[in-house]
Amino acid sequence: MAAAAPSRRHPKRRRLSPGPTPLQPPLDSLADELLFLVLDRVAAADPRALKSFALASRACHAAESRHRRILRPLRADLVPAALARYPSASRLDLSLCARVPDAALAAVPSGSSSLRAVDLSRSSGFGAGGLAALATACPDLADLDLSNGVHLGDAAAAEVARMRRLHRLSLSRCKALTDMGLGCVAVGCTHLRDLSLKWCLGVTDLGLQLLALKCKNLTSLDLSYTMITKQSFLAIMKLPKLQVLTLLGCIGIDDDALCSLEKECSKSLQVLDMSHCQNVTDVGVSSIVKSMPNLLELDLSYCCPVTPFMVRSLQKISKLRTLKLEGCKFMADALKAVGSSCVSIRELSLSKCSGVTDTELSFAVLKLKDLQKLDITCCRNITDVSVAAITGSCTSLISLRMESCNHVSSGALQLIGKHCSRLEELDLTDSDLDDEGLKAVAGCSNLSSLKIGICLRISDEGLAHIGKSCPKLRDIDLYRCGGISDDGVVQIAQGCPVLESINLSYCTEITDRSLMSLSKCAKLNTLEIRGCPRVSSAGLSEIAMGCRLLSKLDIKKCFEINDVGMLYLSQFSHCLRQINLSYCSVTDIGLLSLSSICGLQNMTIVHLAGITPNGLIAALMVCGGLTKVKLHEAFKSMMHPRMLKNVEARGCVFQWIDKPFKVEVEPCDVWKQQSQDVLVR
């Protein structure tokens, strides 16, 4: 029997299990609220990183689009695309656009409901037509800044009046504005709360009276350098909600206007600035304070002599916290009266005041034990006696400014650090400060601003104490401190990681080593190394690569900085806004590469031997964002008038300087002696 053939069974089919699902980008699974928190942290650390974040994934791109609230385009023609990319933006800042034509404002998408603020404070080229289009496109606009609009007149103001929901409006330096235009604004924008008319020379009492009649919600009003007189002053002072009134340089305000106020006026006023009101005397000041019982801040700088009679009248302002008397002449016993009558003040400014003596200042500060801010800049008659009284009584000081108090010894300056440990701001420029004094100052661990320029006795040893003990330092001024070198700067750079601004001008011993150490301070935005002949492009290149937020750079008389440094700046310093290149070794190549920085607004190139007229013309034509350029007078005749007009038409202003060529850098001690000789004369 034949064997049975083996059965042919089909093998069981295996079901294919689904493959592993592709990994989802981790950020895509996060809720928008968490992504927004991440964006806030990223922007705080480095705003440039937002672009990288948006490229991480689609979710990140969408989140960044919805989250950004402020737009700062470099060119006006980018406005429509920027608004489309960021539909939730509430503020449009055009201050980096030197010229914004009407067509750019007309291109704003109609119904931009999220846009609440527009800043045109540094822009030109627009007029009534552009503002009309903006009013139509942004019906909910609440904040508009038209400062420096010298070309804007009544027609433009009439279009602004259509923005009926405006709460804040700045028309500073709109010198063509008259009462007719202001009247339109007053009638149309009745919800205004904050208005600036500074330097609006065409505005008179007629327009201001209408403003006071229609805009009852005003809380802040700046009338500096306007033609206001007694006639409209009374109406302004009756505004029911007015809290801040600035009358800086208003020559029409005199004792007659101040004495005419009724007692029921100005109950809401909290801040009054009458500085540089030359026709006001102590009689007028004594009269006006009667009607302002809730005043918190009073500024009478450069106004009138300070008398005991005037100061005693301030007793009626029991809530007064800030008193500024800068540039005033103190009569006998007037400063003593400040101590006796103004016991509630927390901030006192006596900068450049004559008549301030040890006896009176010591008496005043003994009474003002809660003082937090004191400015005695250029009070040249005070000595160690005053400093001992200040440090012994005012231990809660957070700000002390005493530049050029030349009769105060180094020993007295040590008392500041020993007794005023809460200080956050200290200005000892042009003083007798030495390393022992800096060691004592280092005890103020909360310092964020330290100005010790022209202190010829400090050295690296003193700076080392600051670097070790003041990690919160953001601003340090070492101008003409000839005794410091790289070692001291390195200590500051290593110990102050949040440093934002440093002035090393005429510190002739520093080299590229200092710049290399400062390049680790990622938040540095202002660097002044004028007159430092030993730094070169090697150090500047490190700054460019490490300090990406650099916006202000002064390298005048840094002879070893050449085109290489400019190439690095053009590649990495995209935030650069202002630069001084005079006396450097930069040529046409470096200047042309520098002009590729889109946001560059201000250049000073008065003396630059390597620059030719053709190179300068090419750079000016390429750099479209310039608003101000300082040049030597000799270039004016070498440049075609049509080219100059073209650059000026883009919003750039030329300042022609006729200074002789001078390369030498004066030693610090020689310069200080010369400056003191001038003061003596």
C-alpha angles and dihedrals in degrees: 000000000000117000115255114258113247113260116250105228120181111238116249113266114238117222111237110237113224113264123247112290113247112263114258116226105263094233092054091070094056122101117249091249091060092045089052090053090051090050091052091054092046093050092048092053098041124346090202090067092069090082091054090048091054091054094053096085143332091265091052091048092052093044093050090050092053095041105051112098103174125059123193107178118189093215130038093226089064093064098093093048092046093051091048091050093048109036093169095056111128100181128052112195112192095169091115092058109085092194126030111179123204089254091063092054090044088056092063104116112257114252097026088171096173095056110101105157135040124185116202095154097125099031133098137180099071129100143164093317094056093045090050090055091047091052090053096045097045109040093166097052109145104170126045126171115195096160117157091021093145089160095055118100141164095303090058091046090053090058091047087055088066089066092085096173096059114135098172127036130169118196095164113159093006087141095171091062115109136182090276093060093043089050090056091051092047093051096042102038102048092152094065115137103168122037131169120196096164112159092003091145094175094063117097138176092284094064094040092052091053089048091054090048097051106029103060093156095066112132099167126035128174114196097162115159094001127132095253115151138175091285096067096023091075092052093048092050090056094061102126098219102032111136105160123041122175118193099165111167096356101154091182091069109089140152091281091058094045095046092051094068117115120231094247093059127106101010089150097047113118105162125040123177115190097156117150092015092143098186095059121097135185089272093062093044091050090052099048097052090066091072097046109065094157098051114139102176131032124182116192097157115158088357112112142326113289112238131182088244092058094045094049089056088063088071086084090066099072094173097052109137105164127044119178117189100160115166094007126136113238117217120211114299092001094116090047087055089055089059093047100041105033102050093145098061120115099181126047125178118195097158114157092356119154120217095040108138136175093251097053098038092049091051092049098050092046086062096041098064094153094056112138103176126036128175117190097156113164094002088144099179098063121100140182089299092069094045091052090052093047095049093042096051108024101056092149094065115138095174129037122171118182107151116170097009088147099175094062113100128224090248092058091049089060088065089067094065094040098052107022101057094153094067116134098171125038128172116187097154115161095010138128092260116150136178093279089054091051089049089056092044088054086072087075094084093174094063113137098165126038123173115185103149120154090021097138097183099062122096141176090285092064094045090052089063091052092048092052098045109030108062093157094062112132103164129035127172116200097163112168094353093151095179096069128086140175093296093064095045091050090055090053093047093049097043100041107055095168094055111146105170135027130173114202097159114156093003087137098185098063120103139182088292089073092051092048091055092046090052087075090065097090094186095056109128104159124051123172115183100153113160096016101132096179098063118091143182090280091067094040091053089057090051091050093052097042104035102053092166093061108139106158124044129173114187099155112154093011090134096183095058110100142158093304090066090049091052091055091047091052091050101046112012100076092150094059110129105161133031137170112205102168116144094005122129094249118138135192090284094057094043092050092050090048091053090064089077100104097205097049107127110163128042130174114195103152097143114026113143095190095058121098126197091249092051092048092049091050092050093048092050093050097045100073099172098063116129100170134023126180113206137168115264090240092070092059094075093044096057124077112251091226091057091050091051091051092053092045089050088062089060101268122139121206121214113196116209125194103195125146118249109262122169103173119107112217117228112251096243092049092050092049092050091051092050092050090050089055091051092050091054 
